[in-house]
């Protein structure tokens, strides 16, 4: 097996993780579907993801590889270095149910910080969260920002994705937007009476607000430069 430290250094340079990267870094020979199995891995975002952990059909190596995958992907997710996981990362045996697909379900919301509007987008399976400043809440600005953020979180040739939002006018205007459809994105509107319409988005907003407050305890004006530095931290 390759040296663990070398493997960690190699993966630490990746922006994206795809199946070929994982198999070439962790294994010296190609893996067949029969030699792989699932294991649950807890991420820093409290989500549970399923990764391949069996090497060359050796059951005794499962625990070590599970721990290694957790350390590698967990730290990269926490640092924001992993933008997406390719759908073909996951393999299955005939006796194992398929895991939920990453990059097909999102939750979005807008928070106001003094004179700035921040669009928050969270992937529902991994809880990976990304944000951007928007000029206002008109549908064209929301649409362009959602498309830009989704490009970072889902493969361009991936399956259609649903973005769950609150019933704000800007989001409602995007329900039948042709440009979103061309990017295989659709908007699902929450109910007005349900204030906590999507807990995933609510948690993302809460975490971002806490981080902004930690960076600036005075709860003051958010400059574009300060916001960009926060995203890169």
DOKEMAR-248605 format. One record per residue (C-alpha): residue number from 1; x, y, z. Coordinates in nm, 3 decimals, decimal comma, always signed. Example, Ala and Ser with C-alpha at 12.3 -4.5 7.8 and 13.67 -1.06 7.14 Angstrom:
! residues 2
(1; (+1,230; -0,450; +0,780))
(2; (+1,367; -0,106; +0,714))
! end
This chain:
! residues 233
(1; (+0,000; +0,000; +0,000))
(2; (+0,120; +0,358; -0,065))
(3; (+0,262; +0,560; +0,223))
(4; (-0,020; +0,725; +0,421))
(5; (+0,156; +1,061; +0,462))
(6; (+0,231; +1,080; +0,090))
(7; (-0,130; +1,000; +0,013))
(8; (-0,254; +1,273; +0,245))
(9; (-0,021; +1,528; +0,087))
(10; (-0,138; +1,426; -0,259))
(11; (-0,507; +1,454; -0,178))
(12; (-0,450; +1,785; +0,000))
(13; (-0,361; +1,940; -0,338))
(14; (-0,690; +1,841; -0,504))
(15; (-0,975; +2,080; -0,556))
(16; (-1,202; +1,802; -0,677))
(17; (-1,215; +1,437; -0,576))
(18; (-1,314; +1,185; -0,840))
(19; (-1,311; +0,809; -0,849))
(20; (-0,986; +0,776; -1,044))
(21; (-0,804; +1,001; -0,798))
(22; (-0,911; +0,792; -0,502))
(23; (-0,832; +0,454; -0,656))
(24; (-0,493; +0,561; -0,790))
(25; (-0,390; +0,724; -0,462))
(26; (-0,507; +0,456; -0,221))
(27; (-0,455; +0,139; -0,420))
(28; (-0,177; -0,006; -0,628))
(29; (-0,407; -0,217; -0,845))
(30; (-0,752; -0,140; -0,990))
(31; (-1,047; -0,238; -0,773))
(32; (-1,341; -0,433; -0,902))
(33; (-1,693; -0,377; -0,772))
(34; (-1,682; -0,715; -0,599))
(35; (-1,387; -0,607; -0,383))
(36; (-1,554; -0,291; -0,254))
(37; (-1,810; -0,231; +0,017))
(38; (-1,973; +0,061; +0,195))
(39; (-1,893; +0,217; +0,530))
(40; (-2,041; +0,519; +0,706))
(41; (-1,816; +0,819; +0,768))
(42; (-1,912; +1,119; +0,984))
(43; (-1,814; +1,456; +0,837))
(44; (-1,743; +1,778; +1,029))
(45; (-2,081; +1,906; +0,910))
(46; (-2,265; +1,635; +1,103))
(47; (-2,365; +1,460; +0,785))
(48; (-2,297; +1,094; +0,715))
(49; (-2,139; +1,001; +0,385))
(50; (-2,060; +0,661; +0,239))
(51; (-1,713; +0,586; +0,105))
(52; (-1,547; +0,282; -0,043))
(53; (-1,314; +0,137; +0,220))
(54; (-1,225; -0,220; +0,119))
(55; (-0,890; -0,265; -0,056))
(56; (-0,821; -0,559; -0,283))
(57; (-1,078; -0,772; -0,105))
(58; (-0,890; -0,764; +0,227))
(59; (-1,150; -0,729; +0,508))
(60; (-0,878; -0,671; +0,767))
(61; (-0,788; -0,336; +0,609))
(62; (-1,137; -0,185; +0,635))
(63; (-1,095; -0,008; +0,969))
(64; (-0,765; +0,156; +0,879))
(65; (-0,889; +0,275; +0,543))
(66; (-1,217; +0,401; +0,689))
(67; (-1,022; +0,611; +0,939))
(68; (-0,791; +0,737; +0,666))
(69; (-1,080; +0,839; +0,441))
(70; (-1,250; +1,014; +0,731))
(71; (-0,935; +1,210; +0,815))
(72; (-0,864; +1,306; +0,457))
(73; (-1,209; +1,398; +0,332))
(74; (-1,326; +1,531; +0,667))
(75; (-1,044; +1,785; +0,695))
(76; (-1,074; +1,886; +0,332))
(77; (-1,448; +1,939; +0,363))
(78; (-1,397; +2,143; +0,677))
(79; (-1,135; +2,358; +0,504))
(80; (-1,355; +2,405; +0,198))
(81; (-1,097; +2,243; -0,031))
(82; (-1,340; +1,987; -0,171))
(83; (-1,593; +2,150; -0,399))
(84; (-1,774; +1,837; -0,513))
(85; (-1,768; +1,460; -0,511))
(86; (-1,830; +1,293; -0,845))
(87; (-2,135; +1,069; -0,863))
(88; (-1,922; +0,778; -0,983))
(89; (-1,726; +0,784; -0,657))
(90; (-1,976; +0,537; -0,517))
(91; (-1,989; +0,168; -0,606))
(92; (-2,228; -0,093; -0,480))
(93; (-2,261; -0,465; -0,436))
(94; (-2,588; -0,631; -0,528))
(95; (-2,675; -0,685; -0,160))
(96; (-2,611; -0,322; -0,058))
(97; (-2,862; -0,039; -0,113))
(98; (-2,742; +0,261; -0,313))
(99; (-2,643; +0,570; -0,113))
(100; (-2,810; +0,904; -0,169))
(101; (-2,659; +1,096; -0,459))
(102; (-2,447; +1,399; -0,383))
(103; (-2,518; +1,718; -0,577))
(104; (-2,890; +1,675; -0,654))
(105; (-3,051; +1,838; -0,350))
(106; (-2,974; +2,187; -0,218))
(107; (-3,124; +2,444; +0,018))
(108; (-3,082; +2,818; -0,037))
(109; (-3,160; +3,130; +0,160))
(110; (-3,065; +3,498; +0,172))
(111; (-2,946; +3,674; +0,485))
(112; (-2,907; +4,049; +0,533))
(113; (-2,601; +4,189; +0,706))
(114; (-2,631; +4,567; +0,736))
(115; (-2,626; +4,684; +0,373))
(116; (-2,513; +4,352; +0,227))
(117; (-2,716; +4,056; +0,099))
(118; (-2,557; +3,711; +0,125))
(119; (-2,692; +3,412; -0,067))
(120; (-2,626; +3,085; +0,119))
(121; (-2,637; +2,750; -0,063))
(122; (-2,598; +2,416; +0,119))
(123; (-2,574; +2,068; -0,031))
(124; (-2,822; +1,856; +0,164))
(125; (-2,627; +1,527; +0,181))
(126; (-2,278; +1,648; +0,268))
(127; (-2,388; +1,979; +0,429))
(128; (-2,113; +2,147; +0,227))
(129; (-2,199; +2,519; +0,223))
(130; (-2,097; +2,800; -0,011))
(131; (-2,198; +3,166; -0,016))
(132; (-2,176; +3,478; -0,229))
(133; (-2,273; +3,844; -0,209))
(134; (-2,565; +3,951; -0,431))
(135; (-2,668; +4,299; -0,543))
(136; (-3,035; +4,256; -0,452))
(137; (-3,306; +3,988; -0,430))
(138; (-3,444; +4,026; -0,781))
(139; (-3,477; +3,696; -0,961))
(140; (-3,204; +3,761; -1,219))
(141; (-2,942; +3,819; -0,950))
(142; (-3,058; +3,516; -0,752))
(143; (-3,055; +3,300; -1,064))
(144; (-2,706; +3,400; -1,173))
(145; (-2,569; +3,349; -0,822))
(146; (-2,736; +3,008; -0,781))
(147; (-2,597; +2,885; -1,113))
(148; (-2,250; +3,008; -1,021))
(149; (-2,257; +2,841; -0,679))
(150; (-2,401; +2,515; -0,811))
(151; (-2,119; +2,486; -1,064))
(152; (-1,883; +2,452; -0,766))
(153; (-2,093; +2,183; -0,596))
(154; (-2,215; +1,951; -0,872))
(155; (-2,068; +1,794; -1,186))
(156; (-2,157; +1,974; -1,508))
(157; (-2,281; +1,648; -1,658))
(158; (-2,454; +1,535; -1,338))
(159; (-2,825; +1,460; -1,288))
(160; (-3,088; +1,736; -1,245))
(161; (-3,076; +1,915; -0,910))
(162; (-3,346; +2,070; -0,691))
(163; (-3,288; +2,387; -0,487))
(164; (-3,530; +2,431; -0,196))
(165; (-3,606; +2,790; -0,097))
(166; (-3,852; +3,006; +0,093))
(167; (-4,146; +3,171; -0,093))
(168; (-3,971; +3,505; -0,147))
(169; (-4,078; +3,679; -0,471))
(170; (-3,733; +3,649; -0,626))
(171; (-3,722; +3,273; -0,573))
(172; (-4,084; +3,223; -0,683))
(173; (-4,005; +3,399; -1,012))
(174; (-3,743; +3,130; -1,082))
(175; (-3,977; +2,830; -1,064))
(176; (-4,014; +2,814; -1,444))
(177; (-3,695; +2,997; -1,538))
(178; (-3,563; +2,866; -1,873))
(179; (-3,200; +2,943; -1,793))
(180; (-3,216; +2,737; -1,474))
(181; (-3,378; +2,453; -1,667))
(182; (-3,099; +2,467; -1,925))
(183; (-2,855; +2,406; -1,639))
(184; (-3,080; +2,123; -1,508))
(185; (-3,170; +2,318; -1,196))
(186; (-3,518; +2,362; -1,053))
(187; (-3,661; +2,560; -0,760))
(188; (-3,886; +2,402; -0,496))
(189; (-4,073; +2,660; -0,289))
(190; (-4,145; +2,608; +0,080))
(191; (-4,480; +2,691; +0,241))
(192; (-4,541; +3,037; +0,383))
(193; (-4,675; +2,903; +0,714))
(194; (-4,366; +2,695; +0,777))
(195; (-4,116; +2,947; +0,913))
(196; (-3,846; +2,684; +0,951))
(197; (-3,917; +2,563; +0,599))
(198; (-3,586; +2,388; +0,540))
(199; (-3,370; +2,309; +0,844))
(200; (-3,069; +2,254; +0,616))
(201; (-3,080; +2,615; +0,497))
(202; (-3,156; +2,741; +0,846))
(203; (-2,846; +2,570; +0,987))
(204; (-2,631; +2,707; +0,705))
(205; (-2,754; +3,061; +0,773))
(206; (-2,702; +3,026; +1,147))
(207; (-2,346; +2,900; +1,104))
(208; (-2,260; +3,182; +0,863))
(209; (-2,407; +3,445; +1,094))
(210; (-2,208; +3,307; +1,386))
(211; (-1,888; +3,315; +1,181))
(212; (-1,955; +3,673; +1,069))
(213; (-2,014; +3,774; +1,429))
(214; (-1,695; +3,598; +1,536))
(215; (-1,499; +3,789; +1,270))
(216; (-1,663; +4,121; +1,365))
(217; (-1,817; +4,124; +1,717))
(218; (-1,948; +4,477; +1,658))
(219; (-2,191; +4,336; +1,397))
(220; (-2,085; +4,611; +1,161))
(221; (-2,078; +4,667; +0,787))
(222; (-1,953; +4,376; +0,576))
(223; (-1,707; +4,487; +0,309))
(224; (-1,657; +4,282; -0,005))
(225; (-1,290; +4,228; +0,082))
(226; (-1,373; +4,110; +0,434))
(227; (-1,636; +3,873; +0,300))
(228; (-1,399; +3,725; +0,043))
(229; (-1,138; +3,673; +0,315))
(230; (-1,399; +3,496; +0,527))
(231; (-1,482; +3,256; +0,243))
(232; (-1,115; +3,175; +0,191))
(233; (-1,043; +3,120; +0,561))
! end
